[in-house]
């Protein structure tokens, strides 16, 4: 096998993709974790090529930016006028006159191509000393695709485009996949001889094969084991079909690796995701980006994870997470939202309708219900009461709240950052905490309750509430209730315990 420096990859990614009807260049459309061109570049990785040249045209600036972020070793070359595939390859070789050895040409819109197939193509090409080798496939419906035309001995005679094919050639089901391996020197010799004498007035790279055959040069055909690898993408219908095919391929691989997918048809896993053995993924679940799911973890149903790590034995149910970390044995959901830098430690809990952002929740701590935790640190074994808000923004800057370990905070609390609640401290229900609560203390920050007797009978006379109140009072007193003369401003019936003494039954939320 040749040394790596003898291989060059050329990716054709200049086409506009008019049928996509999109402002986004066709090759940048996403497909389960990578763009179309990203999948193609990944398929070429095992070749360990000395250089990768990507020919760009439509949306060149967007494609260049994408390549800089995902394939910085690749060099983008601009094809100002899209005059055909032969013209594109000629631009690439003219920009790299030092290229020798094997030139591998890949179409940028064939995302299901497997790395193994590319390696097999190049290995066969180099071992046979061929001037050129084409990847072919037997397809059920060859409409719109270039045909492989063989001679009576079964050798490649030429590749004919659909527009230029005869009726007999149109009946051929062996098609050109648009993937090639060439000897660099021989390719250079014939590229300059290509003509535009065809239906589209373009330089076809496929004409190189006919010219090499005519010159007596050895050419080869390598048949792909699975024709779906060779499918291209021209519109959004085809893109959706490719997405389903790739979903099935990815899901099958994970199931065979020991992952349980309870409903594969509604489970979408990016190619960049990692799952450990015995992970369970329930229906209607999307695992995206760099997400990782640990052994024994249960994710779903109805979950979306984006760049999120779920530890072994954890559970995520009907929730959405982006850039978060769920520790071993932790529990999330249902209907929770983990935003970037939400970090849940071992055996912690984020429950129903809870949102967490840029916060750490310590070992065994719980945020069970209806709460926003933003820019906070919560220690170990603490419990946050229902309907609490960590008020982190003063209109200009974000501030942080710290809740200690073994703390118990009341329902309907607001923690106005920056503020600290110490270890083992309590806060009373309904409190707005604006000052630090020392360890072991009870923080109370609410007005004394006052009851205005007779207010409903006086101010809401004739209503259902007034009638109910009157019946209750009559029953309690054994006599018709009289309207109270107490004024609205009178404060009546407050208890010291409910304000400043020991916590009442409602002062801390249940777990």
VEXTIFI-469202 format. One line per 2 residues: number of its first residue (from 0); their letters; for each residue x, y, z of C-alpha. Coordinates in steps of 0.05 Angstrom, whole numbers. Layout:
BEGIN
NUM	a	X/Y/Z  ...
This chain:
BEGIN
0	xx	0/0/0  28/69/-18
2	xx	53/115/36  2/166/60
4	xx	37/224/25  20/194/-42
6	xx	-55/204/-33  -95/267/-45
8	xx	-170/275/-33  -211/322/-77
10	xx	-282/337/-54  -329/369/-104
12	xx	-373/418/-65  -385/476/-112
14	xx	-456/462/-136  -513/508/-119
16	xx	-564/454/-107  -622/493/-138
18	xx	-673/440/-122  -659/447/-48
20	xx	-691/516/-53  -648/541/4
22	xx	-603/600/20  -557/548/52
24	xx	-508/514/4  -530/443/-8
26	xx	-468/411/21  -480/447/88
28	xx	-548/418/101  -545/377/166
30	xx	-556/303/172  -553/270/240
32	xx	-494/307/270  -455/327/208
34	xx	-466/366/145  -469/329/79
36	xx	-398/349/63  -377/333/134
38	xx	-400/261/125  -360/256/60
40	xx	-297/283/93  -306/234/150
42	xx	-310/176/100  -242/197/72
44	xx	-208/201/140  -179/130/140
46	xx	-141/145/76  -95/190/117
48	xx	-86/233/56  -28/282/51
50	xx	-76/336/29  -151/347/23
52	xx	-175/397/-29  -247/420/-27
54	xx	-273/455/-90  -324/507/-70
56	xx	-368/553/-111  -439/571/-91
58	xx	-439/599/-20  -363/593/-20
60	xx	-354/638/41  -403/596/82
62	xx	-370/532/62  -301/560/79
64	xx	-324/579/148  -353/511/159
66	xx	-289/476/137  -247/521/182
68	xx	-287/497/241  -295/423/224
70	xx	-238/405/177  -183/456/187
72	xx	-132/413/150  -173/418/86
74	xx	-158/471/33  -217/505/-1
76	xx	-207/522/-75  -256/568/-110
78	xx	-290/548/-175  -318/615/-198
80	xx	-357/584/-256  -387/515/-248
82	xx	-366/486/-315  -371/413/-295
84	xx	-338/360/-252  -277/354/-298
86	xx	-266/429/-294  -271/426/-218
88	xx	-218/371/-213  -173/409/-261
90	xx	-177/471/-216  -156/428/-157
92	xx	-96/397/-192  -73/463/-221
94	xx	-74/492/-150  -32/434/-125
96	xx	20/417/-179  60/377/-129
98	xx	6/323/-125  29/253/-145
100	xx	5/183/-130  -69/170/-120
102	xx	-122/223/-128  -189/205/-95
104	xx	-248/246/-120  -311/248/-77
106	xx	-377/283/-89  -396/328/-30
108	xx	-468/305/-28  -461/230/-17
110	xx	-467/227/60  -480/153/69
112	xx	-413/132/40  -377/88/90
114	xx	-303/96/105  -293/22/93
116	xx	-319/28/22  -272/85/6
118	xx	-213/45/33  -234/-16/-8
120	xx	-240/26/-71  -171/57/-63
122	xx	-138/-8/-43  -166/-43/-104
124	xx	-145/14/-149  -73/16/-123
126	xx	-64/-60/-120  -86/-67/-192
128	xx	-43/-10/-217  -103/21/-251
130	xx	-103/89/-285  -173/101/-258
132	xx	-225/63/-217  -298/82/-208
134	xx	-344/63/-151  -408/33/-179
136	xx	-472/4/-150  -531/-37/-173
138	xx	-593/4/-158  -668/-11/-164
140	xx	-682/53/-202  -624/86/-240
142	xx	-665/145/-265  -623/209/-267
144	xx	-557/173/-254  -497/160/-299
146	xx	-493/89/-325  -434/41/-324
148	xx	-427/14/-395  -386/-49/-403
150	xx	-359/-84/-464  -374/-156/-484
152	xx	-318/-181/-437  -348/-143/-378
154	xx	-294/-90/-376  -312/-16/-368
156	xx	-323/17/-435  -349/85/-414
158	xx	-393/123/-364  -454/155/-396
160	xx	-495/210/-364  -571/202/-364
162	xx	-580/260/-412  -533/229/-463
164	xx	-552/156/-457  -584/113/-511
166	xx	-648/73/-496  -606/10/-485
168	xx	-559/46/-438  -617/75/-399
170	xx	-638/3/-383  -572/-9/-346
172	xx	-580/-11/-270  -506/-8/-254
174	xx	-493/66/-239  -435/112/-227
176	xx	-431/133/-154  -389/195/-169
178	xx	-331/167/-127  -265/155/-163
180	xx	-192/138/-153  -141/162/-205
182	xx	-68/158/-219  -48/231/-213
184	xx	-1/232/-273  -50/198/-320
186	xx	-107/242/-296  -68/305/-311
188	xx	-54/281/-381  -127/275/-400
190	xx	-161/330/-361  -137/383/-410
192	xx	-168/343/-467  -239/344/-440
194	xx	-291/377/-484  -359/408/-472
196	xx	-392/371/-530  -451/343/-490
198	xx	-522/361/-471  -502/406/-413
200	xx	-442/439/-446  -397/419/-387
202	xx	-331/382/-377  -351/314/-351
204	xx	-301/279/-307  -332/214/-329
206	xx	-305/225/-400  -236/212/-371
208	xx	-253/138/-368  -272/134/-441
210	xx	-208/170/-461  -165/124/-417
212	xx	-198/62/-446  -186/88/-517
214	xx	-113/98/-499  -107/26/-474
216	xx	-98/47/-402  -123/-1/-348
218	xx	-188/22/-314  -229/-12/-261
220	xx	-298/-16/-230  -307/-28/-156
222	xx	-378/-48/-137  -405/-22/-71
224	xx	-435/-76/-26  -495/-31/-8
226	xx	-524/14/-61  -553/62/-9
228	xx	-482/86/5  -480/117/-63
230	xx	-544/157/-59  -536/231/-69
232	xx	-581/288/-48  -614/338/-94
234	xx	-675/362/-56  -706/360/13
236	xx	-747/298/-2  -683/260/-18
238	xx	-650/291/44  -706/264/88
240	xx	-699/195/56  -624/195/70
242	xx	-638/216/141  -683/156/152
244	xx	-632/109/121  -577/136/165
246	xx	-621/133/226  -634/60/214
248	xx	-560/46/203  -539/82/267
250	xx	-595/51/309  -578/-19/285
252	xx	-505/-9/303  -522/13/374
254	xx	-572/-44/386  -520/-94/363
256	xx	-471/-62/412  -517/-75/471
258	xx	-560/-12/474  -636/-20/481
260	xx	-676/24/433  -749/12/451
262	xx	-776/45/388  -721/52/335
264	xx	-767/86/285  -777/146/332
266	xx	-706/148/359  -656/195/324
268	xx	-584/189/344  -529/233/314
270	xx	-468/197/288  -427/237/339
272	xx	-464/209/400  -435/155/446
274	xx	-475/104/485  -452/51/534
276	xx	-476/-20/538  -544/-30/573
278	xx	-565/42/563  -640/46/548
280	xx	-669/97/499  -745/102/498
282	xx	-790/127/442  -791/197/412
284	xx	-720/213/433  -666/254/399
286	xx	-593/247/419  -552/302/386
288	xx	-482/330/380  -431/303/430
290	xx	-482/272/478  -461/212/519
292	xx	-507/163/554  -477/118/607
294	xx	-488/45/623  -556/30/653
296	xx	-582/100/642  -653/109/617
298	xx	-667/166/569  -738/179/544
300	xx	-792/177/525  -797/246/494
302	xx	-727/271/508  -678/315/470
304	xx	-605/316/491  -557/363/457
306	xx	-483/359/477  -505/329/543
308	xx	-473/275/586  -518/227/624
310	xx	-482/185/676  -491/111/690
312	xx	-558/93/721  -587/162/712
314	xx	-658/175/687  -681/231/640
316	xx	-756/232/626  -794/279/579
318	xx	-741/334/584  -696/378/542
320	xx	-622/387/557  -568/428/523
322	xx	-495/427/544  -512/396/611
324	xx	-484/341/655  -528/291/692
326	xx	-489/252/744  -493/177/760
328	xx	-560/157/788  -589/226/780
330	xx	-661/238/760  -688/291/711
332	xx	-760/306/693  -812/300/671
334	xx	-815/367/635  -749/394/659
336	xx	-702/440/620  -628/436/631
338	xx	-591/494/599  -516/500/586
340	xx	-470/486/645  -525/454/687
342	xx	-486/402/727  -523/351/769
344	xx	-482/310/817  -492/237/835
346	xx	-563/219/858  -588/290/852
348	xx	-657/306/826  -687/359/780
350	xx	-762/348/777  -824/371/742
352	xx	-823/439/707  -755/457/734
354	xx	-705/498/694  -631/497/711
356	xx	-577/541/679  -503/549/696
358	xx	-512/516/763  -485/459/804
360	xx	-531/414/844  -495/373/896
362	xx	-496/299/913  -566/277/933
364	xx	-596/347/930  -666/357/902
366	xx	-702/411/863  -768/374/856
368	xx	-819/422/827  -835/487/790
370	xx	-769/522/801  -717/564/764
372	xx	-645/554/785  -598/602/750
374	xx	-525/617/767  -526/578/832
376	xx	-488/527/872  -528/479/915
378	xx	-490/435/965  -503/363/984
380	xx	-568/333/1009  -606/398/1006
382	xx	-679/407/985  -706/467/947
384	xx	-779/482/959  -830/484/903
386	xx	-842/547/861  -775/578/879
388	xx	-736/628/836  -662/641/838
390	xx	-662/715/818  -595/721/783
392	xx	-599/784/740  -600/856/763
394	xx	-612/884/694  -537/893/680
396	xx	-499/835/710  -511/763/731
398	xx	-500/744/804  -494/678/840
400	xx	-533/644/896  -501/592/942
402	xx	-543/543/981  -504/501/1031
404	xx	-508/427/1046  -567/396/1083
406	xx	-607/461/1075  -683/463/1070
408	xx	-713/521/1032  -787/537/1035
410	xx	-838/537/979  -846/601/938
412	xx	-779/629/957  -740/680/918
414	xx	-665/683/927  -641/751/903
416	xx	-568/742/885  -516/751/908
418	xx	-539/714/970  -517/654/1011
420	xx	-557/604/1052  -512/567/1100
422	xx	-505/492/1115  -564/464/1152
424	xx	-604/529/1146  -678/535/1133
426	xx	-719/588/1098  -793/600/1109
428	xx	-844/591/1055  -861/654/1016
430	xx	-796/689/1034  -756/736/990
432	xx	-685/724/1014  -641/785/1002
434	xx	-590/774/1058  -546/716/1076
436	xx	-577/663/1122  -526/636/1172
438	xx	-515/562/1179  -568/531/1224
440	xx	-613/593/1221  -684/601/1196
442	xx	-690/657/1145  -757/692/1144
444	xx	-772/749/1096  -846/761/1090
446	xx	-900/808/1119  -942/789/1180
448	xx	-1008/759/1158  -1071/798/1177
450	xx	-1143/777/1171  -1198/829/1161
452	xx	-1261/798/1190  -1325/807/1151
454	xx	-1291/836/1090  -1327/790/1040
456	xx	-1396/802/1070  -1386/877/1067
458	xx	-1349/885/1001  -1375/826/961
460	xx	-1446/821/985  -1491/779/941
462	xx	-1435/737/912  -1428/662/918
464	xx	-1368/673/963  -1409/717/1010
466	xx	-1465/666/1013  -1416/610/1029
468	xx	-1383/652/1083  -1450/670/1114
470	xx	-1471/597/1116  -1405/577/1149
472	xx	-1410/633/1200  -1483/617/1216
474	xx	-1465/545/1226  -1406/561/1270
476	xx	-1443/612/1314  -1511/580/1314
478	xx	-1542/647/1295  -1548/692/1234
480	xx	-1482/726/1218  -1478/801/1224
482	xx	-1436/843/1179  -1371/861/1213
484	xx	-1356/933/1226  -1282/921/1220
486	xx	-1249/968/1172  -1204/944/1115
488	xx	-1144/976/1148  -1150/938/1213
490	xx	-1098/884/1224  -1124/824/1260
492	xx	-1097/755/1280  -1023/746/1267
494	xx	-982/693/1303  -911/701/1325
496	xx	-895/630/1304  -916/640/1232
498	xx	-868/699/1225  -808/693/1269
500	xx	-812/630/1311  -807/556/1293
502	xx	-828/539/1222  -900/522/1211
504	xx	-924/462/1172  -922/500/1106
506	xx	-854/533/1114  -813/482/1077
508	xx	-833/444/1015  -839/369/1015
510	x	-792/328/973
